[in-house]
């Protein structure tokens, strides 16, 4: 397995959001952009009305990097919604950087925790931007880690108290993964004893964070943010497809929703290589093939691309 990449699924503003983020974060740029054509729109017209979206020439999918880390942006229609159950924890080198990002990202957004000293951080703020994506901005100073943007999972509602169970499930399901640290709430703490106050774990060598929160939150995990896993072989795809879906749900186009409600895309790494081909017709054939599949199959993807 090559990599695990956060995928942001917007209603219809993916390109605008992507360009906005690239303008704000250092070491950032856009990769290949796949746009809707008549053939893809015709296939989408077969979906229920609430799942149809887009017009010819509008962006369907793109890869981009923020702080040197890869993301995907997708337009998927009104079905997709973001919540703070998954946010991105951003390590910043200076107070100026924290304040700048907070100001720009919170513009027309929603402040969840205002900029302040919270004890665990000298300068920290949590916000939901105008597109709905949530960011936690933290002053790391001279303790900057190599990975500057870390996915952060918050287990709330009926998923509360399951953070440690979920972490163990992910680490056991995805090779090359490990638990770095788990801090649990003590007796008489702010949350029930033993629940996860903060956890750090790695999946395919990428850092993730997680917490439990018993506070009444009117949200939970959605497929607005999913995690795309690039697999080298069909055997790896089959293994993850079955493993992550245990107790969850296998969905269309290589998607899996796990037992905790977190969404994953299990895909062959060859897709990213094929996407680099400038031939729009081949890329359209590739997209059409994926739209017609449930579990993705390498041979059928290659055949479609070369047809």
N, C-alpha and C positions, 0 to 999 in steps of 0.2 A: 504494500500500500504506500502511495506516494505522499499524500497530504490530506489535511482536513481544512475546509475553507468555509467561513460564514457566508451565507447567502441571504440577501435582503430582498424580500418580495413586496413590491409596492403595488398600489392600485393602478397608477398610471404615471407616476412622477419619478420613475427610477433614474432616467437620464439627468433630470434636473438635480435630484438629490446627489447622485454620484459626482457630478461636476462641482456641486457645492462643497462636498466633503474634500475633494481633491484640492480645491482652492484654500482650504483651511489647514489641512494636515501636511506636515513636512514629508519629504521623500515619497511623494504620491503621484500617480499617473494612471491613465486609462489604458486598458488593453483592447482586444478586438471587440467590436460592437456588432451584434446580430440584429437585423431589423425585420419587421413583419413584411411579408409579401402576400400576394393574393392566394397562393397555394396554402400557406400557413393559416391565413384568415379563414379560408374555406374549411379547413380541418377544425378550427376553433368554433366555427358556426354550428358544428354538431353538438357542442356542449350546451348545457342548460343556459337560458338567457342570462342568469346572474353571474355566470362564469365567462361570458364572452367579453372581449376587450380589444382595444387597439384599432389602428387604421394603417393603411399601407405606408411604409417608411418609418413608422414609430419604432422605438427600441423595444426589442423583446428581452435581450440578454446582453450583459457585458461583464468582463472581468476588469477589476481595477485594484490598485494598491494604495493603502494609507500607511504611512510610517514604514514602508517597505513590506507590509503584510497584505496578502491577497484577500480580496473579497469578490463576491459576485453580486450584481444587481439585476433584478428581473421585474418586468411589468407583468402582473398576473391577474389584474382585475380586482373588483371590490371584495372578493372573497378573502383577500389577504389583509390582515391587520396586525399592527405591532402592539406589544404591551411591555411594561418594565420587567416582566418575568425574566426576559433575557435582555441584558444591557451590555455595553462595552466599557470596560474599566480601562481608562487611559492614563498611563504613567507620564507625567510631564516633568521637564527638567527645571523649570523655574515658575515662580509665582506669576510672572508676566504671561507665560504660556497658558497656565491654568485659567487666568482671568480672561485672556483673549479668546480662548476656545469657548469658555462658558458664555461670554457675551454674544459671540456669533451664533453658537448652536442654540442658545435659548431664545433668540430673536423669533417672535411669533410662536414660541413653543410653550412648555410648561415646566416650571422649576419644581422639582421633587424635594430636593434638599439644597437650600441656598449656600453660597460659598461661605465657608467658615472654618474654624479650627474645631475639629470634632474629637480630639484626643488621639484617635488612631491616625490622624493626619493633620499636619499643620495648615493645610489648605486643601479643601475638598468641596465638591458640589456635584449634585445629581440632577439631571434634567432630561426631559423628553423633547426632542426637536420638533420643528414644524411638520416634519414628515411622519412623526410618531416614533422614531428610533430613539432609544434611551442611551445616555452616556454618563459615566461616572468619571469625573476629572480629578486626578489626585496629584499632589506635589510629591514627586519622588526625589527631587534634588539630585545629589551625586550618587544616589542608589538606583539609578535607572537600570531596569532589567533589559535583557536583549529583546524580548518581546514586549513592545510598548502598548499594544492594545490586546486586552484579554477578555474573551467572552465570560459573562457573569450570569449564573443561573440562580434564580430565587424561587424556592419551593414554598408555595403559599396555598391557602384554601385546603382542598382535599389532598393536595400534594405535600402539605406541611408535614415535617418530620421525616420525609423520605429522601432528603438530600444525600445522606451517607449511603443508603441503600442504592440510590441511583448511581452514585459515583462508583461503587463497587461493581454494579452491573455494566457500566460503560467500560471500565478498566478491564474487566474480564471478557468483554465482547470484542474489543478493538485491540489487536496486537500492537505492541510497542507503546503501551500506556502504563501509567503508574500513579499512585497516590503520593503526593509530596508532603502534605500536612493536613491535619484536621484538628481544629480547635472547637471544643464543645462547651456549651453553657454550663457553668457550675450551679450548684444548689443556690437558691435565692438570687439567681441572675435575672436578666431582663426577659429571658425566655425560659421555658421548661428545661430542667436539668437534662443534659445529655444530647440535646438537639444541636445542630451544627451552627456554630457562631461564624465560622469562616473555614473554608476548605480550599486547598489548591491541589489540582491534579493535572496530569498531562494525558493527552490523547494524540497518538502519532507524534509525540515530542512537542505538541503545542500546548501552552498553558491554558487552563480553564480555572474559574473560581465558582464557588457555590455557597449558599447559605440557606437556612430555614428561617422563615418569618411567620409567626402566629398572628400578626396584626391583621385586621380585616381589610384585605385588598380585593378590589372589584375586578380582578384580572387573573389570568393564569397563562400557561404556555400556549402559543399559537404557532401556525406555520408561517407567520410573517418573517421569522428568522429561523432558518434551518441550517444544518451543517452538512456540507457536501464532502463526501469521502471519495477521493480518487483511488481506484483499485487497479492493480497491474494485470490481474487475470480474472477470468470468469469464475474460477474457484473462489477467489476472494469476495467477489460480488455475491455469490451464492451464500457464502458463510455469513457475511454481514447482514444480508437481506433476511435470512432466517433468524439470526441471532438477535438483532436489534428489534425485530418485530415480535419477539416472544412476549405474549401478553399484551401486544399492541395491535397495530394494523398495517398491512401491506397496501400501498396505494398505487396510483398511476405514475408513469414516467420515472420510475426508480425511487419513488418516495416511500419512506417508512415513518409512521408515527409510533414512538415507543410507548411502553406501559405508563410512563410519567407524563406523556403529552408532548414531549420534545420531538421535533421533526428532523429527519435525516434524508439526504439524497445519496443513494449508493450507485456510483457510476464508474465506468471504465475510464482510465486516465487518457486513453486514446482520443476521447471526445475533445479535450482541450487542444490536442495537436491538430486534429482535423479542423477545428474552428479557425485556426490560423490561415487556412487556405483562403485566398481572396475570391475564389469562385463562389458567387452568391447562390448559384443553382445547386451546387453540391451541399452547401450549408443548409439550404432550404430542404433538400432531401433528408439530411441528417435530422433536422428538427422535426419533420413530419414523421420520421421513423420513431423517434423518441416519444412523440405524442400518442402513438398507437400502441406503445408497449406498457407493461406493468413493470415486472423486473427487467432491467436492461440487459440485453444480450450482445456481446461484443461482435459476433459474426454478423448478425443482422444489421448492426450499426455500420459496419464496414461495407457491407453489401449495398445498403441504401446510399451511403455517401458516394460510392463509385458507380452507381447506376445511371 
